[in-house]
Amino acid sequence: MTLRAIILGFLFACGISIITYFNDHVIRQTYLIGNHFPVIVFGGLTVIVLCINPLLCAIKSGAALSSRETVVIIAFGLVVCGWPGSGFFRYFAPVISQPQTMYQSNTAWKAANAMSYVPGVSPELGEGHIRNWDAFIRDLESSGDGPLYVLRKAFPDNIQKVIHNAALRGRIQSAERRAVQKALNSLLDQKSLFMKIAVQSSPADPALMKIPELSDTSAQRDGRWFSRRVLEKALPEYIVPAPEGEGVLLANGDLLHPALQRLTHGAGKSGDTSIPWKTWWPSIFLWGGLGILLALASLCLVVIVHPQWKRELLPYPIVRFAREFTATDELHHRPLVLRSQVFWAGFIIVFAYHLVNGAYVWNLTFIEIPRALQFKGLEQIIPNARKFDYTFALITYPYIYPTVIAFAFFLSLEVSFSIGIANYLFLMLFTFMITRGIMMPFNVSLDPSNTGMLRFGSYAGVALWTCFIGRRYYMNVLSSTIGLRRNPDTPASAMWAGRVLFPLLVAMVLLLRTVGLDPVLSSLMIIITLLMFFVMTRINVETGAFFIQPNWGVVGVLMAVFGMGAIGPTAYILMALAAAMFTMDPRETFMPFLANGLEMTSSRVKKYVSQRAIVLTGIVLCAGFGIALFTSLKMQYTNGLDTQDYWALNGVPKYPFKYLTHHLSELSAYNELSESVTMSGFERFLHMNPNVNFLGWGVAGLVLVIVCSLGRLRFSWWPLHPVAFLVWGTMPGCRMAFSFLIGWAIKSAVVKLAGVKGYRAVKPFMVGIIAGEVSVMIFWTIVGAVYFFTTGMIPKTYDIFPL
């Protein structure tokens, strides 16, 4: 790891952090990262190998970057890929800014007072903020003086009549609760009323005597918060305190705040592109801090597992491609691929293929080479299978992705066949269940579902099996972490990673505690989130699958275990917002990037990563966050949020509140809402209401993985790898299934007909396919950027990988 490689690698990482948001959301070209085989990184690799190094060699002998230096530069680029795209900043600003806008036009959210359960956002009272409605109405009606009397007299006559009738009946109905709640919230603007209530409280609280001036919108908001605090102080036996915290939503949910208005619409005529850091800081501290802690915890886990995975001889296919592509001869230190005609054949064929299709998208030609096969007639004979969202990708219009075919060729036949056939097996399961009236929803992450729990069980099974295989090593890491003897084959870096990991976990729990999420739920949420990242990393380094969507949600799992009543609305919305940013679309999550990056910097002889590489990775990781933060916010305040990215702007921010509103209605219908709001800590375990049906699906997924893993150990003929049960029924799995099967078929034929010699002969061709595809993606991205800067217009978009 030379100084030149470190400097160039850091500059490369900074460049990725700077240009990704511009490319993805300003000129809207194909995503530069998009998955765990990022175009910007491996396109940069092809530029170095095919252009920069030959140029340096021509200028001065020995000036070219060595294979080792090139791989280090690429590794640094991988490290930051978890930030600027879908890993975090694609969703960060929309998730904390758009719910306020949606709330104004969504009558269901307003009727449920959904915002009142978000810490620090709304002073209004939700239905669950009255501890005991029957007691509250009864005492409100019978009070002859004091705060309750003042409050009752302030209600309009029709509401007083509702209160009177409910008190006579001894029970208030749901419609009456909503009417009283709405009237109570409408009183919050009356400062004189709450001054009287403050005076009537016994003893009067001097802090409540200071009422803000109501001269502008911000002060009006403060005045309503004053009224809410008065109610909490004067009527503590009836009013639940508002959830405390800052930064959950931008500007604490103030829709009219200038920071939020400029973010949504951009600089416009004002030309003001400055970033209001003071307004942003609470949200950056909360969600950005959680992101950094998760990324550093992921780094610690990678450092711990890396030596064991090396002993298990996991192939790291992405790293293998980088090393194959940069391999040099011993005499001239020139890339071997440059002298391979087979490599250039694969490169030119794929480059030309996408050059023609890209020209068609840009209306430069009328010729288009089909990118999918067409079997539309099959729809008529599979009517039930058509109900699955991605039957078209499996049966009707199977896509052909050259890079996926090439990666499948590098994998073992068992793995490529399992990934390819898995989604056809899922389609059979889906059809079988549908014909028996059992619904199989495609992607529900904030609520439990049978398909989600099935895949979660499979993820849990892989995690358990992985720990079982390396149990001696992991136990020694754990014991040395707490001060016991460390075995010679356990590197000191793994021990120290374990010691750093625990404070990071504690810090995440404490950070979430600042917005009211109790340690029990936050600990479980963090552990399950890291489990998801861990298994995704295992899939990536063992199989080479670079586009992974788990299609199960952390919140959905906790809902299946606890039930909404035990979780409560405030805890639910906090976990749902965290899920929206980190696990709803984890196609670019940190850990697989870190695993491949550290493997690239490690020695092939030693089974662990150097401490210098680990420290540099941590520095680059944190620096990448800061650069991507500034760049993305600057472009958003210049151009506004990307209105064409419907999923990030309207889909992801909507789902947490959509599901929250649904659950609020259910809890209200069963008169469990107030109890749910006041529940905390280990009290949740006493009120757990696990869904046995969903948990049964989870057990089924775990059993499938364990049985499959045992079958691979005991029987040489066993056809399936456990990865089949991790990728089946997911969007990337369905889109890429056919290509994996093509790669499996090609390798099977080559090995059977020509043996190992034939495999080695074809391998450069597959390397050329991958290099050609990422190169042409970089080419069309550059064309789009030149078009934008030349004309000022948004260019055409030519996508190669699925989005």
ZARO-937223 format. One record per residue (C-alpha): residue number from 1; x, y, z. Coordinates in steps of 0.2 Angstrom, whole numbers. Each point is the difference from the previous one (the first is absolute). Example, Ala and Ser with C-alpha at 12.3 -4.5 7.8 and 13.67 -1.06 7.14 Angstrom:
BEGIN
SITE_1_62_-22_39
SITE_2_6_17_-3
This chain:
BEGIN
SITE_1_0_0_0
SITE_2_11_14_-7
SITE_3_-3_19_5
SITE_4_-4_3_-19
SITE_5_-14_-13_1
SITE_6_-7_7_16
SITE_7_-1_18_-6
SITE_8_-7_-5_-17
SITE_9_-12_-12_9
SITE_10_-6_14_12
SITE_11_-2_12_-15
SITE_12_-10_-14_-9
SITE_13_-11_-2_15
SITE_14_-3_19_1
SITE_15_-5_0_-18
SITE_16_-13_-13_2
SITE_17_-7_9_15
SITE_18_-1_16_-10
SITE_19_-7_-5_-17
SITE_20_-12_-14_4
SITE_21_-15_10_5
SITE_22_3_12_-15
SITE_23_0_-15_-12
SITE_24_-15_-9_8
SITE_25_-12_14_4
SITE_26_5_16_-9
SITE_27_4_-7_-18
SITE_28_-8_-17_4
SITE_29_11_-12_-8
SITE_30_2_-18_4
SITE_31_4_-2_19
SITE_32_19_1_2
SITE_33_-1_-12_15
SITE_34_-17_-8_-1
SITE_35_5_-17_8
SITE_36_16_-8_7
SITE_37_9_0_-16
SITE_38_0_19_-3
SITE_39_3_6_-17
SITE_40_10_15_6
SITE_41_12_-11_9
SITE_42_3_-14_-13
SITE_43_-2_12_-15
SITE_44_14_10_8
SITE_45_10_-16_1
SITE_46_-2_-3_-18
SITE_47_5_18_-4
SITE_48_16_-3_11
SITE_49_4_-16_-8
SITE_50_-4_4_-18
SITE_51_4_18_-2
SITE_52_10_8_14
SITE_53_13_-14_3
SITE_54_4_-1_-18
SITE_55_2_19_-1
SITE_56_11_0_15
SITE_57_11_-14_-7
SITE_58_2_10_-16
SITE_59_5_16_9
SITE_60_13_-9_12
SITE_61_5_-18_3
SITE_62_-6_-6_17
SITE_63_-12_15_3
SITE_64_-15_-11_-2
SITE_65_-10_-5_15
SITE_66_3_-18_6
SITE_67_-13_-13_1
SITE_68_1_2_19
SITE_69_-2_19_-1
SITE_70_-14_-1_-12
SITE_71_-10_-12_12
SITE_72_3_11_15
SITE_73_-7_15_-9
SITE_74_-15_-10_-5
SITE_75_-2_-6_18
SITE_76_-1_18_6
SITE_77_-13_4_-13
SITE_78_-11_-14_6
SITE_79_1_5_18
SITE_80_-10_16_-3
SITE_81_-13_-7_-11
SITE_82_-12_-3_15
SITE_83_-3_19_1
SITE_84_-4_10_-15
SITE_85_-13_-11_-9
SITE_86_-13_-11_6
SITE_87_10_-5_15
SITE_88_-5_16_9
SITE_89_-1_17_-8
SITE_90_-13_-5_-13
SITE_91_-13_-2_14
SITE_92_7_11_14
SITE_93_-7_17_-5
SITE_94_-17_-7_-7
SITE_95_-4_-11_15
SITE_96_2_15_12
SITE_97_-8_13_-10
SITE_98_-14_-7_-11
SITE_99_-11_-7_13
SITE_100_-5_18_6
SITE_101_-6_4_-18
SITE_102_-9_-16_-2
SITE_103_-9_2_17
SITE_104_-9_16_-6
SITE_105_-9_-9_-13
SITE_106_-3_-17_8
SITE_107_-16_0_10
SITE_108_3_-17_7
SITE_109_17_5_8
SITE_110_-8_16_6
SITE_111_-15_-9_8
SITE_112_12_-12_9
SITE_113_11_15_5
SITE_114_14_-11_-6
SITE_115_13_15_2
SITE_116_-4_1_19
SITE_117_9_-16_3
SITE_118_16_6_-8
SITE_119_13_7_13
SITE_120_1_19_0
SITE_121_-12_2_-15
SITE_122_-18_4_4
SITE_123_-7_8_16
SITE_124_-17_-8_-4
SITE_125_-7_-14_11
SITE_126_-3_-16_-9
SITE_127_-14_-12_7
SITE_128_13_-10_9
SITE_129_6_15_10
SITE_130_-15_-1_11
SITE_131_5_-13_14
SITE_132_-18_-5_4
SITE_133_-14_7_-11
SITE_134_-14_-6_11
SITE_135_7_8_16
SITE_136_5_16_-10
SITE_137_-17_3_-6
SITE_138_-8_-5_17
SITE_139_11_12_10
SITE_140_-2_13_-14
SITE_141_-18_0_2
SITE_142_-1_-1_19
SITE_143_14_14_4
SITE_144_-7_15_8
SITE_145_16_10_0
SITE_146_19_-1_-4
SITE_147_8_-4_-17
SITE_148_-13_-13_-6
SITE_149_-14_13_3
SITE_150_9_14_-10
SITE_151_3_-13_-14
SITE_152_-17_-6_-1
SITE_153_-8_17_-1
SITE_154_11_5_-14
SITE_155_-7_-14_-11
SITE_156_-14_4_-12
SITE_157_-18_-4_5
SITE_158_-1_-16_-11
SITE_159_16_-7_7
SITE_160_-6_4_18
SITE_161_-16_-10_-4
SITE_162_11_-15_-7
SITE_163_10_1_17
SITE_164_-16_0_10
SITE_165_-8_-15_-10
SITE_166_16_-10_1
SITE_167_1_3_19
SITE_168_-18_-5_3
SITE_169_3_-16_-10
SITE_170_17_-3_9
SITE_171_9_-4_-16
SITE_172_5_10_-14
SITE_173_-2_-6_-18
SITE_174_14_1_-13
SITE_175_-9_13_-10
SITE_176_-2_10_15
SITE_177_18_-2_5
SITE_178_5_7_-17
SITE_179_-12_15_2
SITE_180_7_5_17
SITE_181_18_-3_-6
SITE_182_-3_12_-15
SITE_183_-8_13_11
SITE_184_14_-1_13
SITE_185_13_2_-14
SITE_186_-9_15_-7
SITE_187_1_9_17
SITE_188_19_-1_0
SITE_189_1_17_-9
SITE_190_-9_9_15
SITE_191_14_7_10
SITE_192_-12_8_13
SITE_193_-9_-16_3
SITE_194_16_-9_4
SITE_195_7_14_11
SITE_196_-16_-2_11
SITE_197_3_-19_0
SITE_198_18_3_5
SITE_199_-6_11_14
SITE_200_-13_-13_6
SITE_201_14_-13_1
SITE_202_4_-5_18
SITE_203_14_5_3
SITE_204_2_13_-14
SITE_205_15_-3_-10
SITE_206_10_17_-2
SITE_207_8_-7_-16
SITE_208_-18_-1_-8
SITE_209_-3_18_2
SITE_210_12_5_-14
SITE_211_-10_0_-16
SITE_212_8_3_-17
SITE_213_-5_14_-11
SITE_214_-11_-6_-15
SITE_215_6_12_-13
SITE_216_6_-13_-13
SITE_217_-2_-18_-5
SITE_218_14_-6_10
SITE_219_-6_9_16
SITE_220_-18_-7_-3
SITE_221_8_-17_0
SITE_222_9_4_16
SITE_223_-17_6_7
SITE_224_-8_-16_-4
SITE_225_14_-10_8
SITE_226_-2_12_16
SITE_227_-18_-5_0
SITE_228_4_-19_-1
SITE_229_13_2_15
SITE_230_-13_9_10
SITE_231_-12_-15_-2
SITE_232_14_-12_4
SITE_233_4_9_16
SITE_234_-17_4_6
SITE_235_-8_-17_-4
SITE_236_14_-13_1
SITE_237_-12_-13_5
SITE_238_-10_1_-16
SITE_239_13_7_-13
SITE_240_14_-10_-6
SITE_241_16_11_-3
SITE_242_4_3_-19
SITE_243_14_-11_-6
SITE_244_17_10_2
SITE_245_14_2_-12
SITE_246_7_10_-14
SITE_247_5_-4_-18
SITE_248_-12_-14_-4
SITE_249_-7_11_-14
SITE_250_8_15_-7
SITE_251_-3_16_9
SITE_252_-10_-11_12
SITE_253_-14_-2_-13
SITE_254_-3_19_-3
SITE_255_-7_0_-17
SITE_256_2_19_-3
SITE_257_18_0_6
SITE_258_11_9_-13
SITE_259_13_-15_1
SITE_260_-13_-12_-6
SITE_261_-8_11_-13
SITE_262_17_3_-8
SITE_263_4_-18_0
SITE_264_-16_-5_-9
SITE_265_1_13_-13
SITE_266_18_5_-2
SITE_267_8_17_-1
SITE_268_-12_6_-13
SITE_269_0_19_-3
SITE_270_7_4_17
SITE_271_17_-8_-5
SITE_272_3_-5_18
SITE_273_9_-17_0
SITE_274_7_1_18
SITE_275_-3_-15_11
SITE_276_-9_5_17
SITE_277_12_-11_10
SITE_278_-8_6_17
SITE_279_-17_-7_-6
SITE_280_8_-16_-7
SITE_281_11_-4_15
SITE_282_-12_-9_11
SITE_283_-5_-12_-15
SITE_284_18_-2_-5
SITE_285_5_-4_18
SITE_286_-14_-13_2
SITE_287_-1_-9_-17
SITE_288_17_4_-6
SITE_289_7_-5_16
SITE_290_-9_-16_0
SITE_291_6_-3_-18
SITE_292_18_2_5
SITE_293_-1_-11_15
SITE_294_-9_-14_-11
SITE_295_14_2_-13
SITE_296_14_-1_13
SITE_297_-9_-15_9
SITE_298_0_-8_-18
SITE_299_18_3_-1
SITE_300_3_-8_16
SITE_301_-10_-15_-5
SITE_302_10_-2_-16
SITE_303_16_1_9
SITE_304_-6_-14_12
SITE_305_-6_-12_-13
SITE_306_13_3_-13
SITE_307_13_-13_6
SITE_308_-13_-13_2
SITE_309_-7_3_-17
SITE_310_17_-1_-8
SITE_311_2_-17_9
SITE_312_-16_-6_-7
SITE_313_7_5_-17
SITE_314_-15_11_-5
SITE_315_4_6_-18
SITE_316_-4_19_1
SITE_317_-5_0_-19
SITE_318_0_19_-1
SITE_319_18_0_7
SITE_320_5_-14_-11
SITE_321_-6_10_-16
SITE_322_10_15_6
SITE_323_16_-11_2
SITE_324_-3_-9_-16
SITE_325_-2_16_-9
SITE_326_16_9_7
SITE_327_11_-16_0
SITE_328_17_5_-9
SITE_329_14_-10_-7
SITE_330_16_-1_10
SITE_331_11_7_-13
SITE_332_-8_16_-6
SITE_333_-13_2_13
SITE_334_-14_3_-13
SITE_335_-18_-7_2
SITE_336_-1_-17_-7
SITE_337_-18_4_-7
SITE_338_7_13_-12
SITE_339_9_-14_-9
SITE_340_-15_-12_0
SITE_341_-10_-1_-16
SITE_342_-13_-10_9
SITE_343_-2_15_12
SITE_344_-2_13_-13
SITE_345_-13_-11_-9
SITE_346_-11_0_15
SITE_347_4_19_3
SITE_348_-4_5_-17
SITE_349_-16_-10_-2
SITE_350_-8_6_15
SITE_351_6_18_-2
SITE_352_-7_0_-18
SITE_353_-17_-8_6
SITE_354_-3_14_13
SITE_355_7_13_-12
SITE_356_-13_-4_-13
SITE_357_-14_-1_13
SITE_358_5_16_8
SITE_359_0_9_-17
SITE_360_-18_-6_-2
SITE_361_-5_7_17
SITE_362_8_17_-6
SITE_363_-10_-1_-16
SITE_364_17_-1_-10
SITE_365_-5_-17_-9
SITE_366_-16_-10_-3
SITE_367_9_-16_4
SITE_368_-2_-8_17
SITE_369_7_-17_6
SITE_370_-13_-9_11
SITE_371_6_-1_18
SITE_372_-14_-13_5
SITE_373_-8_-15_-8
SITE_374_-18_1_-3
SITE_375_-12_-15_5
SITE_376_-16_10_2
SITE_377_-11_-14_-6
SITE_378_5_-10_16
SITE_379_-11_12_10
SITE_380_-16_-9_-6
SITE_381_6_-17_8
SITE_382_5_7_17
SITE_383_-14_11_6
SITE_384_3_-2_18
SITE_385_19_3_-2
SITE_386_-3_16_-8
SITE_387_-6_7_16
SITE_388_18_1_6
SITE_389_8_17_-3
SITE_390_15_-7_-9
SITE_391_-7_-14_-10
SITE_392_4_10_-15
SITE_393_19_0_4
SITE_394_0_-19_3
SITE_395_-11_-6_-14
SITE_396_-8_13_-12
SITE_397_15_12_-3
SITE_398_16_-8_8
SITE_399_14_13_0
SITE_400_18_-3_-5
SITE_401_13_9_10
SITE_402_18_-4_-7
SITE_403_9_4_16
SITE_404_-11_-11_10
SITE_405_3_-14_-13
SITE_406_19_3_2
SITE_407_-1_0_19
SITE_408_-10_-16_0
SITE_409_14_-8_-11
SITE_410_12_4_14
SITE_411_-10_-8_14
SITE_412_-2_-19_4
SITE_413_-13_-9_-10
SITE_414_-10_-3_16
SITE_415_-1_19_5
SITE_416_-4_6_-18
SITE_417_-13_-13_-2
SITE_418_-8_3_17
SITE_419_-1_19_-3
SITE_420_-8_-3_-17
SITE_421_-12_-13_4
SITE_422_-6_8_17
SITE_423_-12_12_-7
SITE_424_-8_-13_-11
SITE_425_-3_-11_16
SITE_426_-7_15_9
SITE_427_-12_3_-15
SITE_428_-6_-18_2
SITE_429_-2_3_19
SITE_430_-10_16_-4
SITE_431_-11_-8_-12
SITE_432_-4_-15_12
SITE_433_-4_12_14
SITE_434_-11_12_-11
SITE_435_-10_-15_-6
SITE_436_-4_-4_19
SITE_437_-5_18_4
SITE_438_16_4_9
SITE_439_7_17_-5
SITE_440_18_2_-3
SITE_441_4_19_0
SITE_442_16_5_-9
SITE_443_8_14_11
SITE_444_-7_5_17
SITE_445_14_6_11
SITE_446_-9_11_13
SITE_447_-13_-14_4
SITE_448_2_-19_2
SITE_449_-4_-11_-15
SITE_450_2_-18_-3
SITE_451_13_2_-14
SITE_452_10_13_10
SITE_453_1_-11_15
SITE_454_4_-15_-11
SITE_455_15_9_-6
SITE_456_5_7_17
SITE_457_0_-18_7
SITE_458_12_-4_-15
SITE_459_11_15_5
SITE_460_0_-6_18
SITE_461_4_-17_-5
SITE_462_15_5_-10
SITE_463_6_11_14
SITE_464_-1_-15_12
SITE_465_8_-12_-12
SITE_466_14_12_-3
SITE_467_3_3_18
SITE_468_-1_-19_3
SITE_469_14_-4_-13
SITE_470_12_13_7
SITE_471_-6_-3_18
SITE_472_18_-3_7
SITE_473_7_16_-8
SITE_474_-15_11_5
SITE_475_0_-6_18
SITE_476_18_4_1
SITE_477_-3_17_-7
SITE_478_-14_3_13
SITE_479_11_-7_15
SITE_480_15_10_-5
SITE_481_-11_16_-2
SITE_482_-4_-2_19
SITE_483_18_-3_5
SITE_484_3_-18_-1
SITE_485_14_-9_-10
SITE_486_1_3_-19
SITE_487_4_-15_-11
SITE_488_15_3_-12
SITE_489_-12_-2_-15
SITE_490_-11_14_6
SITE_491_7_17_-6
SITE_492_1_14_13
SITE_493_-10_11_-13
SITE_494_-15_-12_3
SITE_495_2_1_18
SITE_496_0_19_0
SITE_497_-14_1_-13
SITE_498_-10_-10_13
SITE_499_4_13_14
SITE_500_-4_15_-11
SITE_501_-17_-9_-6
SITE_502_-8_0_17
SITE_503_2_19_3
SITE_504_-7_3_-17
SITE_505_-15_-10_4
SITE_506_-2_9_16
SITE_507_2_17_-9
SITE_508_-14_-5_-12
SITE_509_-12_-4_14
SITE_510_4_16_9
SITE_511_-2_10_-15
SITE_512_-17_-7_-4
SITE_513_-4_2_19
SITE_514_1_19_-3
SITE_515_-16_-1_-11
SITE_516_-9_-11_12
SITE_517_3_-18_-7
SITE_518_3_-11_15
SITE_519_15_-11_1
SITE_520_-9_-16_-2
SITE_521_-7_4_-17
SITE_522_15_10_-6
SITE_523_12_-15_5
SITE_524_-11_-13_-10
SITE_525_-2_12_-15
SITE_526_19_3_-1
SITE_527_4_-19_2
SITE_528_-12_-5_-13
SITE_529_6_14_-12
SITE_530_18_-6_2
SITE_531_-6_-18_-3
SITE_532_-7_5_-17
SITE_533_16_9_-5
SITE_534_10_-15_6
SITE_535_-9_-13_-10
SITE_536_-1_12_-15
SITE_537_19_1_1
SITE_538_2_-19_1
SITE_539_-11_-2_-15
SITE_540_11_12_-10
SITE_541_17_-7_5
SITE_542_-5_-18_-2
SITE_543_-11_1_-16
SITE_544_4_16_-9
SITE_545_-18_6_0
SITE_546_3_19_-1
SITE_547_-19_6_0
SITE_548_-8_-6_16
SITE_549_-17_5_7
SITE_550_-5_-10_16
SITE_551_-18_4_-2
SITE_552_-4_-1_19
SITE_553_0_14_12
SITE_554_7_2_17
SITE_555_-16_8_6
SITE_556_-10_-13_-7
SITE_557_9_-14_10
SITE_558_-2_10_16
SITE_559_-18_2_-4
SITE_560_-2_-19_-2
SITE_561_9_-3_17
SITE_562_-8_14_10
SITE_563_-16_6_-8
SITE_564_-4_19_-2
SITE_565_-8_1_17
SITE_566_17_-4_9
SITE_567_10_11_-12
SITE_568_-10_16_0
SITE_569_-2_13_-13
SITE_570_15_11_5
SITE_571_12_-15_0
SITE_572_-8_-6_-16
SITE_573_2_16_-10
SITE_574_18_2_6
SITE_575_5_-17_-5
SITE_576_-10_2_-17
SITE_577_10_16_-4
SITE_578_16_-8_4
SITE_579_-5_-15_-11
SITE_580_-5_12_-14
SITE_581_18_7_0
SITE_582_10_-16_3
SITE_583_-9_-16_-4
SITE_584_-15_3_-11
SITE_585_12_1_-15
SITE_586_17_-7_5
SITE_587_7_-3_-17
SITE_588_15_11_4
SITE_589_2_-4_19
SITE_590_17_2_8
SITE_591_6_-17_5
SITE_592_2_-9_-17
SITE_593_10_15_-7
SITE_594_11_-1_16
SITE_595_3_-18_-2
SITE_596_6_1_-18
SITE_597_10_15_3
SITE_598_9_-8_15
SITE_599_3_-16_-9
SITE_600_8_10_-15
SITE_601_12_8_12
SITE_602_5_-16_9
SITE_603_14_-11_-4
SITE_604_-4_-16_-9
SITE_605_12_-9_12
SITE_606_-6_7_17
SITE_607_-18_-4_5
SITE_608_-3_17_8
SITE_609_0_19_-4
SITE_610_14_11_5
SITE_611_-4_13_14
SITE_612_5_14_-11
SITE_613_-13_-5_-13
SITE_614_-13_-1_13
SITE_615_3_17_7
SITE_616_1_8_-18
SITE_617_-16_-9_-4
SITE_618_-8_8_15
SITE_619_6_17_-4
SITE_620_-5_-1_-19
SITE_621_-17_-6_6
SITE_622_-3_15_11
SITE_623_7_12_-12
SITE_624_-11_-6_-14
SITE_625_-15_3_11
SITE_626_5_18_3
SITE_627_3_3_-18
SITE_628_-16_-8_-6
SITE_629_-10_9_13
SITE_630_6_17_-6
SITE_631_-1_-4_-19
SITE_632_-17_-7_1
SITE_633_-8_14_10
SITE_634_9_13_-11
SITE_635_-8_-7_-15
SITE_636_-17_-3_8
SITE_637_0_19_6
SITE_638_5_5_-18
SITE_639_-11_-11_-10
SITE_640_-13_-6_12
SITE_641_-4_-19_4
SITE_642_0_-11_-15
SITE_643_-19_-1_-5
SITE_644_3_-14_-13
SITE_645_6_-12_14
SITE_646_-18_-4_5
SITE_647_6_-15_11
SITE_648_11_11_11
SITE_649_-10_15_0
SITE_650_-18_-7_2
SITE_651_1_-18_3
SITE_652_13_-3_14
SITE_653_-5_16_10
SITE_654_-19_-5_-1
SITE_655_1_-18_7
SITE_656_5_3_18
SITE_657_-15_11_3
SITE_658_-12_-10_-11
SITE_659_3_-15_10
SITE_660_0_10_16
SITE_661_-17_7_-4
SITE_662_-7_-18_-3
SITE_663_7_-6_17
SITE_664_-7_15_9
SITE_665_-17_-4_-7
SITE_666_1_-18_6
SITE_667_6_4_17
SITE_668_-14_13_2
SITE_669_-13_-12_-6
SITE_670_5_-12_14
SITE_671_2_14_13
SITE_672_19_-5_2
SITE_673_7_16_-6
SITE_674_3_10_16
SITE_675_8_-15_8
SITE_676_11_-3_-14
SITE_677_6_18_0
SITE_678_5_-1_19
SITE_679_9_-17_-1
SITE_680_19_0_1
SITE_681_15_-11_4
SITE_682_-2_-18_5
SITE_683_-19_3_3
SITE_684_-1_-3_-19
SITE_685_5_-19_3
SITE_686_-15_-1_11
SITE_687_-12_6_-13
SITE_688_8_-10_-15
SITE_689_-13_-6_-13
SITE_690_11_-11_-12
SITE_691_-8_-5_-16
SITE_692_2_-19_0
SITE_693_-4_-1_-19
SITE_694_14_12_-5
SITE_695_12_-7_12
SITE_696_-3_-17_-7
SITE_697_5_6_-17
SITE_698_16_6_8
SITE_699_4_-17_7
SITE_700_-4_-7_-17
SITE_701_13_11_-8
SITE_702_13_-5_14
SITE_703_-3_-18_-2
SITE_704_2_1_-19
SITE_705_17_8_2
SITE_706_6_-12_13
SITE_707_-6_-16_-9
SITE_708_8_6_-16
SITE_709_16_4_8
SITE_710_0_-17_8
SITE_711_-4_-8_-17
SITE_712_15_8_-7
SITE_713_11_-7_13
SITE_714_-6_-18_0
SITE_715_-4_-3_-19
SITE_716_11_4_-14
SITE_717_-15_0_-12
SITE_718_-9_14_9
SITE_719_-6_12_-13
SITE_720_-4_16_10
SITE_721_10_13_9
SITE_722_-9_9_15
SITE_723_1_16_-10
SITE_724_-15_-5_-10
SITE_725_-11_3_15
SITE_726_8_17_3
SITE_727_-3_7_-17
SITE_728_-16_-8_-6
SITE_729_-15_11_-2
SITE_730_10_16_-1
SITE_731_0_13_-14
SITE_732_19_-2_-4
SITE_733_-1_-19_2
SITE_734_-14_-1_-13
SITE_735_8_13_-12
SITE_736_16_-9_0
SITE_737_-5_-18_2
SITE_738_0_-4_-19
SITE_739_17_7_-2
SITE_740_7_-10_14
SITE_741_-7_-16_-8
SITE_742_8_5_-17
SITE_743_17_2_9
SITE_744_-2_-17_9
SITE_745_-5_-8_-17
SITE_746_16_7_-9
SITE_747_12_-5_14
SITE_748_-8_-17_1
SITE_749_2_-3_-19
SITE_750_18_7_0
SITE_751_6_-10_15
SITE_752_-9_-16_-7
SITE_753_7_2_-17
SITE_754_17_8_3
SITE_755_4_-2_18
SITE_756_10_12_11
SITE_757_11_5_-15
SITE_758_-16_5_-9
SITE_759_-6_10_15
SITE_760_16_10_1
SITE_761_-1_3_-19
SITE_762_-17_8_2
SITE_763_3_9_16
SITE_764_8_16_-9
SITE_765_-15_1_-11
SITE_766_-11_2_16
SITE_767_12_12_7
SITE_768_-2_10_-16
SITE_769_-19_-1_1
SITE_770_0_8_17
SITE_771_13_13_-4
SITE_772_-9_5_-16
SITE_773_-16_2_8
SITE_774_6_11_14
SITE_775_10_10_-13
SITE_776_-14_4_-11
SITE_777_-11_5_15
SITE_778_14_13_4
SITE_779_0_5_-18
SITE_780_-19_4_-1
SITE_781_1_9_17
SITE_782_14_11_-7
SITE_783_-11_3_-15
SITE_784_-14_5_11
SITE_785_11_12_10
SITE_786_7_8_-15
SITE_787_-18_2_-7
SITE_788_-6_8_16
SITE_789_14_13_1
SITE_790_-1_4_-18
SITE_791_-19_2_-2
SITE_792_-6_2_18
SITE_793_-13_-13_-3
SITE_794_-2_-17_9
SITE_795_7_-14_-11
SITE_796_-7_-16_-5
SITE_797_3_-15_12
SITE_798_7_-17_-5
SITE_799_-1_-12_14
SITE_800_9_-17_-1
SITE_801_-3_-7_17
SITE_802_-17_-1_8
SITE_803_-5_15_11
